[in-house]
Every structure is written in structure tokens, then in C-alpha cells.
Amino acid sequence: MRAVLNMSGRPVRIPAAPVAEHLRSLLDAGMGWTRITRAGKCSTCTIARILNGQELIRRTVADRLLAITYRPAPGRYVEATGTRRRIQALIAIGNPVTGIAAEAEVDHSVITDILNGCPRVRGITFDRIAATYDWLAHQPPVTSRASSATACRNRGRREGWRDPQWWDDMGDIDDPDFDPNTAERPANRDELSAYRLSEIAHLTSLGVPKNEIATRLGMNPDYVRDLIRDEVRTGQAKPSYEAAA
């Protein structure tokens, strides 16, 4: 079976680095080892080996671990930014506070407190609002009154709240350091340069040819080659970048 999977392009063992990165993001978010091992149906030894640099893991284990999503424990208090943004986004598409509260099975005063800036919410509130958001984000407003939906949309525009589609496109809805007000600002010269260098480093590490990198980034191939050479000379890039001819 292993030989068949390898020949079909689906090897039994695959690189563990993406899984390690995902595990670290779960731990950073506050998810404990016990909950991760239970959700991933694996041992703490497996988690430890991956985090300590194991290069390859079984595909089935990787699939289970990558499928884990962070959900705070019901009694745990968590940062409220993502919950507040979800409520704002639902209001921006026409959902009234009372309708959101009813769907989430929380008191409407809880929604109001979150909108008014309460810094933390209980894990169970986070869960319920997140589930409500996932359900209502692409549904008609939960009100039969057109005037109520219009008032909610007007409030969203007035407050500058982003709708679910915007968050789908941009991501980072739970990141308190992400500022929606500057997200759509055109990148300045230094930011664009840093982005291009990062993309060049990433693509060359994957063995993408320099000419193709230049095409993807809309850059001159000779300039891309010069950038890679300069990065290698200054020690900011690995010599393996030069292998992408």
C-alpha cells in the first residue's frame, strides 16, 4: 500500500513543518496540550517530536492535527476582538442585536456589552457567537422587518464595520493587532520591497525558477537574480536559493 501511495503522489509520510507551525499557533492561542492530543487522537510524545523538529510524519496524523481548530474552553475568558468583529459584521448585513442574541442563545445585553468594548468574553460566548456568525454570515437577515435590516446596514456603514465577505477576503478576524482601517492602504515603497523579498525567498526555497518568480511578481528577471545574489551575500538567504535556475 505504501508503494502504491508513493507512486500515486500521496506518500505515506509527509513533511512535518506545516503541522509544527499549526501546532504552535494553537498553543499560542491558548489551547493546551491535553486538548490538542484529544482532538488529534495522538500522544503527547507525537506532539513533542513534531515540535522538536521531526522531519516526516504519517499523512493520517498530519491530516488529523491540521484539522484541529482552536476553541477556548467554555469557562475560560478570551480576548473579545474576534467576537466583537463578528457581531459588527452581522449587523453590517442587516442583523439586529436581538436577532443575533436569539440565534446565539445569549442575552442581548451580552451583545451590547461586547459592542461597547468589553475586553474579554467567556469561552462559551466566543463559541456561540462564532457558530452564529458561521451560520448567518451568508444568510438573509434574521428579521422580517425591512426597516430594521436597513437601520442595521446604515449603522454598519456609519460605524465603518466590515461585512462577512470583507473578513472572508482579508482574514485575521481574531487578531487584535490587525487594523481594518489600514488594511486596504496601498503599500509604500519599503513595504512593497519587503513583501517582494519575502516572496522571492519563499518561492526560491520551493525551487521555483527565477524567470517564473519574476513573472509572478511582475519584476525584471535580471533584477530578481541580483536580489537573490545580494541576499545570499549578506547572509539573509540560504545559498540554496541560487539553485532555482
N, C-alpha and C positions, 0 to 999 in steps of 0.2 A: 504493500500500500504506500509506504514511504517513497519508493522509487516512482510509482505512478504519479503521486502528488508532485514530486520534484520535477518530473518530466512535463507535467501539465502547467508548470509555472506557479504552483501553490505548494511550496516546500513545507515540510512538517515544522521545521524550526526557522524562525524569522528574527531579524534584528530586534533587540530589546530596548534600544534607546528611546523610541517613541513611547513605549509603555512606561519607562522610568520617568520620563517627563510628565506624563499624565498622572502618575502616582504622586509625584512631588506637588503637582497643582492641587490634588485632592488633600494632601497633608497640609499644605499652606493654607487652604481654605478652612481647615479645622476638622477635617474628617479623620477620625482615629484609625489606628492600625486594625483594631478588632473589627470595626465596621467594614473596612476595606477587605479584609480577609473573608469575612462572611459574605459580602456582596460578590466577591470574585471567586468564592469557593476554592480557596487555596490557603496554604500555610503562611505563617509569618516568615518562615525561612525562605520561601519563594520570593516574597516581597523584598526581604533583606538582600538576597542575591541580586535581584534586578537593580535595586537602588545602589548597590555596591559595585556595579559595573559589569555584571554578566552580559555577554555579548549577544547570545542567542537564547530564545525561549520557544516553547511549543506554541504553534499558532492558536490552538484552542485556548491556552492560558491567556495569551495576548488578547484574544477576542473578548474573553470574559472581563479582563481588567480594563480594557479600553471602553467597555460598555458601561462602566460604573459612572454615575453622575452624582455630584455632591448634593446631599440634602441634610441640613442640620438636624440634630436630634430634637424631638418635639419640645423638650423643656429648655433647650439651650437658647440663649439670646444671641442674635447675629446682627450685623450691620444692616441698616434699613434701606440703603440706597437702591438696591435692585427691586425691592418690594415697592418702594415709592414710585420708581420709574414705570413699573408695570401698571400700577393704578393710574398714573398720569396718562400712559399710552392708551389704556382702555377708555378713559374719559375723553381723550382726544378724538376717538372714533365714535363717540356718541353714547357711551355707557354712563348712567348716573351712579353716584356713590351708593345709593340704596340698592341698585341692581347688582353692582359688584359685590357688595356686602352679602346680599342674599345668596348669590352664586357661591361665594367663598365660605358661607356659613359662619360669618363673624359679625359682630355688632357694627353698625355703620359708624359708631363713634371711634372704633379702631381704625377704620379707613381714614376718617377725618384727622385723627392724631398723626397718622403716618404722613398724610399730605401736609400737615402743619409743621413737619420737620422732626418728629421724634427720632432719635438717633439709632435705636435698636428695636428689634421685634423678636418675639418668640419664634422658635423653630417651626412650631405648628402653624403659626400665622404665615411665615415665609412659604411653607409648603402649600397652604390653601390658596394664597394669592397667586403663587406660581402656577398651580394647576388651573385656577380660574383664568389666568392670563392665557395659558396654552389653549384653553377651550374657546374663549371669547375673542381672541386676537383677530380671527378671520371669520367671525360670525356677525350677523346683524346686531345692532344694539339691543340690550335686554330691557327695552321699554317700548310700549305700544304708542307712546305719545311722541309724535314727530317734533313738537316744540321742545320737549325735554332733551331729545337727542341733539337738536340744533343748538340748544343752550350749552350742552356739554362740549360740542365741537367748537363753539365760539370761545368757551373758556379755555380749551386747549390751545387754540390759536393765540389768544390773548396772553396766556402764560408762557407760550413758546414750548409747549410739551410735544415731544416726538411721538409719532404713532407707532404701532407694532411693526409696520413694514419698514420704517426707518431703522428700528432696532434690529430687525432681521438682517438688513443690509450692513449695518455698522458693527453689530455685536457689542460686547463689553457692557451689557446692561447691568451687570452686578459689580462692575469695577468702579469704586468711588473716586478713583483718580482720573477716570475718563470724563472729559468735559465735552458734552454735546455741542456747546456753544462755539468751540474752536475746532471741532472735528471736521467741518467742511471748509475750513480756511485753506486756501491754496498753500502748498508747501513753499517755504522760502528756499533760497539757493543752498544754504547749508543743510537743511532737512532733506532736500531732494538729492544732494550729493551723498549724504549718509545712507539714504534709502538705496540708492543705486549701488553703493559699495557693498551694502549688506546683501542685496540680491545677487550681485556678481559672485560674492564669496559663497553664498548658498548654492547657486547654480553650478559653479565650477567644482564644488565639493561633490556634486552629483554626476560629474563627468560631462556636463553639457558643453558642446563645442563653443569656442569664443564667438564665432560668427553668429551662431544661433542666439547666444546671450545678447549680442549687440542688437539683433533684430527684435528680440522680445522687449528690450528696454529702450528701443529707438535711439541707439547710440552708434557712433562710428566704430567699426571693428578694431581699427588700429588704436583708438583711444582705450577701448576695453582691454586690449593686450597690454598697453602701457600701465593701466591701473593695476592689473594683476601683477605685473612685474614689480611695480613700486611697492605694492602691499607685501610681496614676498621679501623684498629687500629690507623693508622696515620691520619685518617680523610680525606683521599684523595678519598675515595669511600664511597658510601652510604651503610649502613648495608643491604639494600635490595639485594645487590649482593650475600650475603650469602644464599639467598633463592633459588638460582639456584642450586639445588642439582644434 
